[in-house]
Amino acid sequence: MAELFAYTDGACSGNPGPGGWGVLMRAMEGERILKERELSGGEPETTNNRMELLAAINALEVLERASAITIVTDSAYVKNGVTGWIHGWKRNGWKTSNKKPVKNVELWQRLDEAQARHNVTWEWVKGHAGHPENERADELARAGMAPFKPGKDT
């Protein structure tokens, strides 16, 4: 049976600044790639954390039916948030333990809703450490950011 993986990354030029997100999706059977799909996008004024969140959200939202998927991210913010912090935020009406509003709350809520439809396993990898799929997700994120960078050729 095929296993589904999504390698996600976000990038930002300045923080805030122009940003992009990228996803490399793979259906695997053992070591064999059965199917591959690449996604990317960006925004003119955003943050790195928002782009990391949007990469994970888009990986889940693109799935047409409930699926078991492993999301591999280099963002400790996304991994720790979705596997730990989010439970307390929801209990506290989307407030942090300091009673402050959760940053990027609309994206966290969208991610929470998207992951509820699937059986998601979250894995963290060190970014920019030669992990080929993470490096490809980074390239896709930079491609998603490119149209919004100042000085680009038009």
Biotite code that builds the C-alpha atoms (Angstrom):
import biotite.structure as struc

atoms = struc.array([
    struc.Atom([0.000, 0.000, 0.000], chain_id="A", res_id=1, res_name="MET", atom_name="CA", element="C"),
    struc.Atom([1.268, 3.461, -0.912], chain_id="A", res_id=2, res_name="ALA", atom_name="CA", element="C"),
    struc.Atom([2.341, 5.919, 1.752], chain_id="A", res_id=3, res_name="GLU", atom_name="CA", element="C"),
    struc.Atom([1.780, 9.637, 1.286], chain_id="A", res_id=4, res_name="LEU", atom_name="CA", element="C"),
    struc.Atom([4.372, 12.245, 2.273], chain_id="A", res_id=5, res_name="PHE", atom_name="CA", element="C"),
    struc.Atom([4.354, 16.042, 2.054], chain_id="A", res_id=6, res_name="ALA", atom_name="CA", element="C"),
    struc.Atom([7.631, 17.905, 2.476], chain_id="A", res_id=7, res_name="TYR", atom_name="CA", element="C"),
    struc.Atom([6.817, 21.529, 3.309], chain_id="A", res_id=8, res_name="THR", atom_name="CA", element="C"),
    struc.Atom([8.786, 24.744, 3.611], chain_id="A", res_id=9, res_name="ASP", atom_name="CA", element="C"),
    struc.Atom([8.298, 28.482, 3.822], chain_id="A", res_id=10, res_name="GLY", atom_name="CA", element="C"),
    struc.Atom([10.628, 31.319, 2.876], chain_id="A", res_id=11, res_name="ALA", atom_name="CA", element="C"),
    struc.Atom([10.631, 35.054, 3.433], chain_id="A", res_id=12, res_name="CYS", atom_name="CA", element="C"),
    struc.Atom([12.869, 37.861, 2.190], chain_id="A", res_id=13, res_name="SER", atom_name="CA", element="C"),
    struc.Atom([12.828, 40.067, 5.248], chain_id="A", res_id=14, res_name="GLY", atom_name="CA", element="C"),
    struc.Atom([10.494, 39.161, 8.086], chain_id="A", res_id=15, res_name="ASN", atom_name="CA", element="C"),
    struc.Atom([8.017, 40.627, 7.260], chain_id="A", res_id=16, res_name="PRO", atom_name="CA", element="C"),
    struc.Atom([8.553, 40.896, 3.532], chain_id="A", res_id=17, res_name="GLY", atom_name="CA", element="C"),
    struc.Atom([7.785, 39.004, 0.349], chain_id="A", res_id=18, res_name="PRO", atom_name="CA", element="C"),
    struc.Atom([7.353, 35.305, 1.076], chain_id="A", res_id=19, res_name="GLY", atom_name="CA", element="C"),
    struc.Atom([6.615, 31.952, -0.462], chain_id="A", res_id=20, res_name="GLY", atom_name="CA", element="C"),
    struc.Atom([5.659, 28.427, 0.472], chain_id="A", res_id=21, res_name="TRP", atom_name="CA", element="C"),
    struc.Atom([6.429, 25.130, -1.211], chain_id="A", res_id=22, res_name="GLY", atom_name="CA", element="C"),
    struc.Atom([5.269, 21.531, -0.974], chain_id="A", res_id=23, res_name="VAL", atom_name="CA", element="C"),
    struc.Atom([6.706, 18.373, -2.491], chain_id="A", res_id=24, res_name="LEU", atom_name="CA", element="C"),
    struc.Atom([4.085, 15.618, -2.264], chain_id="A", res_id=25, res_name="MET", atom_name="CA", element="C"),
    struc.Atom([4.987, 11.995, -2.884], chain_id="A", res_id=26, res_name="ARG", atom_name="CA", element="C"),
    struc.Atom([3.101, 8.744, -2.909], chain_id="A", res_id=27, res_name="ALA", atom_name="CA", element="C"),
    struc.Atom([5.646, 6.050, -2.080], chain_id="A", res_id=28, res_name="MET", atom_name="CA", element="C"),
    struc.Atom([5.706, 2.282, -2.115], chain_id="A", res_id=29, res_name="GLU", atom_name="CA", element="C"),
    struc.Atom([8.786, 1.392, -0.124], chain_id="A", res_id=30, res_name="GLY", atom_name="CA", element="C"),
    struc.Atom([11.605, 3.318, -1.821], chain_id="A", res_id=31, res_name="GLU", atom_name="CA", element="C"),
    struc.Atom([9.700, 3.664, -5.095], chain_id="A", res_id=32, res_name="ARG", atom_name="CA", element="C"),
    struc.Atom([8.019, 6.961, -6.007], chain_id="A", res_id=33, res_name="ILE", atom_name="CA", element="C"),
    struc.Atom([4.576, 6.209, -7.450], chain_id="A", res_id=34, res_name="LEU", atom_name="CA", element="C"),
    struc.Atom([3.429, 9.789, -7.942], chain_id="A", res_id=35, res_name="LYS", atom_name="CA", element="C"),
    struc.Atom([4.840, 13.232, -7.292], chain_id="A", res_id=36, res_name="GLU", atom_name="CA", element="C"),
    struc.Atom([3.238, 16.666, -7.184], chain_id="A", res_id=37, res_name="ARG", atom_name="CA", element="C"),
    struc.Atom([4.696, 20.100, -6.446], chain_id="A", res_id=38, res_name="GLU", atom_name="CA", element="C"),
    struc.Atom([2.792, 23.090, -5.065], chain_id="A", res_id=39, res_name="LEU", atom_name="CA", element="C"),
    struc.Atom([3.904, 26.645, -4.370], chain_id="A", res_id=40, res_name="SER", atom_name="CA", element="C"),
    struc.Atom([2.567, 30.108, -3.755], chain_id="A", res_id=41, res_name="GLY", atom_name="CA", element="C"),
    struc.Atom([3.449, 33.365, -2.122], chain_id="A", res_id=42, res_name="GLY", atom_name="CA", element="C"),
    struc.Atom([2.410, 36.756, -0.818], chain_id="A", res_id=43, res_name="GLU", atom_name="CA", element="C"),
    struc.Atom([3.866, 40.248, -1.161], chain_id="A", res_id=44, res_name="PRO", atom_name="CA", element="C"),
    struc.Atom([4.001, 41.056, 2.583], chain_id="A", res_id=45, res_name="GLU", atom_name="CA", element="C"),
    struc.Atom([4.150, 38.195, 5.060], chain_id="A", res_id=46, res_name="THR", atom_name="CA", element="C"),
    struc.Atom([6.314, 36.368, 7.602], chain_id="A", res_id=47, res_name="THR", atom_name="CA", element="C"),
    struc.Atom([8.292, 33.163, 7.528], chain_id="A", res_id=48, res_name="ASN", atom_name="CA", element="C"),
    struc.Atom([5.978, 31.538, 10.093], chain_id="A", res_id=49, res_name="ASN", atom_name="CA", element="C"),
    struc.Atom([2.905, 32.343, 7.985], chain_id="A", res_id=50, res_name="ARG", atom_name="CA", element="C"),
    struc.Atom([4.548, 30.773, 4.938], chain_id="A", res_id=51, res_name="MET", atom_name="CA", element="C"),
    struc.Atom([5.496, 27.638, 6.904], chain_id="A", res_id=52, res_name="GLU", atom_name="CA", element="C"),
    struc.Atom([1.862, 27.341, 8.040], chain_id="A", res_id=53, res_name="LEU", atom_name="CA", element="C"),
    struc.Atom([0.500, 27.878, 4.523], chain_id="A", res_id=54, res_name="LEU", atom_name="CA", element="C"),
    struc.Atom([2.751, 25.143, 3.148], chain_id="A", res_id=55, res_name="ALA", atom_name="CA", element="C"),
    struc.Atom([1.291, 22.604, 5.597], chain_id="A", res_id=56, res_name="ALA", atom_name="CA", element="C"),
    struc.Atom([-2.265, 23.887, 5.057], chain_id="A", res_id=57, res_name="ILE", atom_name="CA", element="C"),
    struc.Atom([-2.000, 23.620, 1.283], chain_id="A", res_id=58, res_name="ASN", atom_name="CA", element="C"),
    struc.Atom([-0.530, 20.120, 1.505], chain_id="A", res_id=59, res_name="ALA", atom_name="CA", element="C"),
    struc.Atom([-3.621, 18.997, 3.427], chain_id="A", res_id=60, res_name="LEU", atom_name="CA", element="C"),
    struc.Atom([-6.244, 21.029, 1.579], chain_id="A", res_id=61, res_name="GLU", atom_name="CA", element="C"),
    struc.Atom([-5.185, 19.720, -1.837], chain_id="A", res_id=62, res_name="VAL", atom_name="CA", element="C"),
    struc.Atom([-6.086, 16.149, -0.823], chain_id="A", res_id=63, res_name="LEU", atom_name="CA", element="C"),
    struc.Atom([-9.463, 15.255, -2.309], chain_id="A", res_id=64, res_name="GLU", atom_name="CA", element="C"),
    struc.Atom([-10.290, 12.506, 0.188], chain_id="A", res_id=65, res_name="ARG", atom_name="CA", element="C"),
    struc.Atom([-9.408, 11.621, 3.764], chain_id="A", res_id=66, res_name="ALA", atom_name="CA", element="C"),
    struc.Atom([-5.852, 10.303, 3.743], chain_id="A", res_id=67, res_name="SER", atom_name="CA", element="C"),
    struc.Atom([-3.075, 9.068, 5.966], chain_id="A", res_id=68, res_name="ALA", atom_name="CA", element="C"),
    struc.Atom([-0.170, 11.445, 5.378], chain_id="A", res_id=69, res_name="ILE", atom_name="CA", element="C"),
    struc.Atom([3.179, 12.252, 6.914], chain_id="A", res_id=70, res_name="THR", atom_name="CA", element="C"),
    struc.Atom([4.040, 15.942, 6.816], chain_id="A", res_id=71, res_name="ILE", atom_name="CA", element="C"),
    struc.Atom([7.764, 16.605, 7.041], chain_id="A", res_id=72, res_name="VAL", atom_name="CA", element="C"),
    struc.Atom([8.602, 20.184, 8.035], chain_id="A", res_id=73, res_name="THR", atom_name="CA", element="C"),
    struc.Atom([11.740, 22.033, 9.077], chain_id="A", res_id=74, res_name="ASP", atom_name="CA", element="C"),
    struc.Atom([9.590, 24.421, 11.135], chain_id="A", res_id=75, res_name="SER", atom_name="CA", element="C"),
    struc.Atom([9.630, 23.701, 14.863], chain_id="A", res_id=76, res_name="ALA", atom_name="CA", element="C"),
    struc.Atom([6.965, 26.432, 15.119], chain_id="A", res_id=77, res_name="TYR", atom_name="CA", element="C"),
    struc.Atom([4.529, 24.428, 12.951], chain_id="A", res_id=78, res_name="VAL", atom_name="CA", element="C"),
    struc.Atom([5.414, 21.003, 14.381], chain_id="A", res_id=79, res_name="LYS", atom_name="CA", element="C"),
    struc.Atom([5.293, 22.106, 18.038], chain_id="A", res_id=80, res_name="ASN", atom_name="CA", element="C"),
    struc.Atom([2.235, 24.254, 17.466], chain_id="A", res_id=81, res_name="GLY", atom_name="CA", element="C"),
    struc.Atom([0.108, 21.623, 15.756], chain_id="A", res_id=82, res_name="VAL", atom_name="CA", element="C"),
    struc.Atom([1.149, 18.701, 17.971], chain_id="A", res_id=83, res_name="THR", atom_name="CA", element="C"),
    struc.Atom([1.207, 20.527, 21.305], chain_id="A", res_id=84, res_name="GLY", atom_name="CA", element="C"),
    struc.Atom([0.389, 24.191, 21.759], chain_id="A", res_id=85, res_name="TRP", atom_name="CA", element="C"),
    struc.Atom([-2.830, 24.130, 19.718], chain_id="A", res_id=86, res_name="ILE", atom_name="CA", element="C"),
    struc.Atom([-4.659, 22.005, 22.301], chain_id="A", res_id=87, res_name="HIS", atom_name="CA", element="C"),
    struc.Atom([-4.181, 24.639, 25.009], chain_id="A", res_id=88, res_name="GLY", atom_name="CA", element="C"),
    struc.Atom([-4.986, 27.476, 22.613], chain_id="A", res_id=89, res_name="TRP", atom_name="CA", element="C"),
    struc.Atom([-8.297, 25.853, 21.720], chain_id="A", res_id=90, res_name="LYS", atom_name="CA", element="C"),
    struc.Atom([-9.119, 25.244, 25.396], chain_id="A", res_id=91, res_name="ARG", atom_name="CA", element="C"),
    struc.Atom([-8.283, 28.891, 26.163], chain_id="A", res_id=92, res_name="ASN", atom_name="CA", element="C"),
    struc.Atom([-10.384, 30.361, 23.332], chain_id="A", res_id=93, res_name="GLY", atom_name="CA", element="C"),
    struc.Atom([-7.345, 30.790, 21.036], chain_id="A", res_id=94, res_name="TRP", atom_name="CA", element="C"),
    struc.Atom([-5.333, 32.622, 23.680], chain_id="A", res_id=95, res_name="LYS", atom_name="CA", element="C"),
    struc.Atom([-1.783, 31.791, 24.762], chain_id="A", res_id=96, res_name="THR", atom_name="CA", element="C"),
    struc.Atom([-0.899, 30.778, 28.318], chain_id="A", res_id=97, res_name="SER", atom_name="CA", element="C"),
    struc.Atom([-0.238, 34.528, 28.889], chain_id="A", res_id=98, res_name="ASN", atom_name="CA", element="C"),
    struc.Atom([-3.857, 35.250, 27.839], chain_id="A", res_id=99, res_name="LYS", atom_name="CA", element="C"),
    struc.Atom([-2.659, 36.988, 24.674], chain_id="A", res_id=100, res_name="LYS", atom_name="CA", element="C"),
    struc.Atom([-4.246, 36.285, 21.266], chain_id="A", res_id=101, res_name="PRO", atom_name="CA", element="C"),
    struc.Atom([-2.490, 33.521, 19.310], chain_id="A", res_id=102, res_name="VAL", atom_name="CA", element="C"),
    struc.Atom([-0.450, 34.968, 16.443], chain_id="A", res_id=103, res_name="LYS", atom_name="CA", element="C"),
    struc.Atom([-1.601, 33.790, 13.009], chain_id="A", res_id=104, res_name="ASN", atom_name="CA", element="C"),
    struc.Atom([-4.793, 32.456, 14.592], chain_id="A", res_id=105, res_name="VAL", atom_name="CA", element="C"),
    struc.Atom([-6.705, 32.268, 11.297], chain_id="A", res_id=106, res_name="GLU", atom_name="CA", element="C"),
    struc.Atom([-3.979, 30.047, 9.820], chain_id="A", res_id=107, res_name="LEU", atom_name="CA", element="C"),
    struc.Atom([-3.800, 27.848, 12.922], chain_id="A", res_id=108, res_name="TRP", atom_name="CA", element="C"),
    struc.Atom([-7.579, 27.411, 12.767], chain_id="A", res_id=109, res_name="GLN", atom_name="CA", element="C"),
    struc.Atom([-7.392, 26.570, 9.065], chain_id="A", res_id=110, res_name="ARG", atom_name="CA", element="C"),
    struc.Atom([-4.599, 24.052, 9.724], chain_id="A", res_id=111, res_name="LEU", atom_name="CA", element="C"),
    struc.Atom([-6.579, 22.519, 12.596], chain_id="A", res_id=112, res_name="ASP", atom_name="CA", element="C"),
    struc.Atom([-9.619, 22.127, 10.345], chain_id="A", res_id=113, res_name="GLU", atom_name="CA", element="C"),
    struc.Atom([-7.567, 20.718, 7.455], chain_id="A", res_id=114, res_name="ALA", atom_name="CA", element="C"),
    struc.Atom([-5.764, 18.158, 9.591], chain_id="A", res_id=115, res_name="GLN", atom_name="CA", element="C"),
    struc.Atom([-9.019, 17.005, 11.243], chain_id="A", res_id=116, res_name="ALA", atom_name="CA", element="C"),
    struc.Atom([-10.041, 15.448, 7.898], chain_id="A", res_id=117, res_name="ARG", atom_name="CA", element="C"),
    struc.Atom([-6.895, 13.320, 7.709], chain_id="A", res_id=118, res_name="HIS", atom_name="CA", element="C"),
    struc.Atom([-4.697, 10.974, 9.715], chain_id="A", res_id=119, res_name="ASN", atom_name="CA", element="C"),
    struc.Atom([-1.592, 13.159, 9.962], chain_id="A", res_id=120, res_name="VAL", atom_name="CA", element="C"),
    struc.Atom([1.824, 12.223, 11.294], chain_id="A", res_id=121, res_name="THR", atom_name="CA", element="C"),
    struc.Atom([4.146, 15.193, 11.828], chain_id="A", res_id=122, res_name="TRP", atom_name="CA", element="C"),
    struc.Atom([7.920, 14.914, 11.453], chain_id="A", res_id=123, res_name="GLU", atom_name="CA", element="C"),
    struc.Atom([10.578, 17.572, 11.885], chain_id="A", res_id=124, res_name="TRP", atom_name="CA", element="C"),
    struc.Atom([13.841, 17.680, 9.908], chain_id="A", res_id=125, res_name="VAL", atom_name="CA", element="C"),
    struc.Atom([16.701, 20.123, 10.205], chain_id="A", res_id=126, res_name="LYS", atom_name="CA", element="C"),
    struc.Atom([16.440, 22.694, 7.422], chain_id="A", res_id=127, res_name="GLY", atom_name="CA", element="C"),
    struc.Atom([19.274, 23.397, 4.987], chain_id="A", res_id=128, res_name="HIS", atom_name="CA", element="C"),
    struc.Atom([21.018, 20.221, 6.063], chain_id="A", res_id=129, res_name="ALA", atom_name="CA", element="C"),
    struc.Atom([21.098, 18.384, 2.730], chain_id="A", res_id=130, res_name="GLY", atom_name="CA", element="C"),
    struc.Atom([17.740, 16.568, 3.094], chain_id="A", res_id=131, res_name="HIS", atom_name="CA", element="C"),
    struc.Atom([16.852, 16.307, -0.646], chain_id="A", res_id=132, res_name="PRO", atom_name="CA", element="C"),
    struc.Atom([13.073, 16.582, -0.284], chain_id="A", res_id=133, res_name="GLU", atom_name="CA", element="C"),
    struc.Atom([13.348, 19.477, 2.180], chain_id="A", res_id=134, res_name="ASN", atom_name="CA", element="C"),
    struc.Atom([15.768, 21.221, -0.176], chain_id="A", res_id=135, res_name="GLU", atom_name="CA", element="C"),
    struc.Atom([13.242, 20.805, -3.022], chain_id="A", res_id=136, res_name="ARG", atom_name="CA", element="C"),
    struc.Atom([10.441, 22.215, -0.834], chain_id="A", res_id=137, res_name="ALA", atom_name="CA", element="C"),
    struc.Atom([12.738, 25.186, -0.107], chain_id="A", res_id=138, res_name="ASP", atom_name="CA", element="C"),
    struc.Atom([13.309, 25.716, -3.853], chain_id="A", res_id=139, res_name="GLU", atom_name="CA", element="C"),
    struc.Atom([9.537, 25.652, -4.403], chain_id="A", res_id=140, res_name="LEU", atom_name="CA", element="C"),
    struc.Atom([9.023, 28.163, -1.577], chain_id="A", res_id=141, res_name="ALA", atom_name="CA", element="C"),
    struc.Atom([11.613, 30.490, -3.110], chain_id="A", res_id=142, res_name="ARG", atom_name="CA", element="C"),
    struc.Atom([9.910, 30.107, -6.505], chain_id="A", res_id=143, res_name="ALA", atom_name="CA", element="C"),
    struc.Atom([6.594, 31.010, -4.846], chain_id="A", res_id=144, res_name="GLY", atom_name="CA", element="C"),
    struc.Atom([8.194, 34.126, -3.371], chain_id="A", res_id=145, res_name="MET", atom_name="CA", element="C"),
    struc.Atom([9.948, 35.229, -6.593], chain_id="A", res_id=146, res_name="ALA", atom_name="CA", element="C"),
    struc.Atom([7.038, 37.148, -8.183], chain_id="A", res_id=147, res_name="PRO", atom_name="CA", element="C"),
    struc.Atom([6.766, 39.335, -5.072], chain_id="A", res_id=148, res_name="PHE", atom_name="CA", element="C"),
    struc.Atom([10.448, 40.222, -4.638], chain_id="A", res_id=149, res_name="LYS", atom_name="CA", element="C"),
    struc.Atom([11.383, 43.823, -5.464], chain_id="A", res_id=150, res_name="PRO", atom_name="CA", element="C"),
    struc.Atom([13.501, 44.321, -8.545], chain_id="A", res_id=151, res_name="GLY", atom_name="CA", element="C"),
    struc.Atom([12.207, 41.229, -10.323], chain_id="A", res_id=152, res_name="LYS", atom_name="CA", element="C"),
    struc.Atom([12.047, 41.360, -14.103], chain_id="A", res_id=153, res_name="ASP", atom_name="CA", element="C"),
    struc.Atom([8.544, 42.097, -15.376], chain_id="A", res_id=154, res_name="THR", atom_name="CA", element="C"),
])
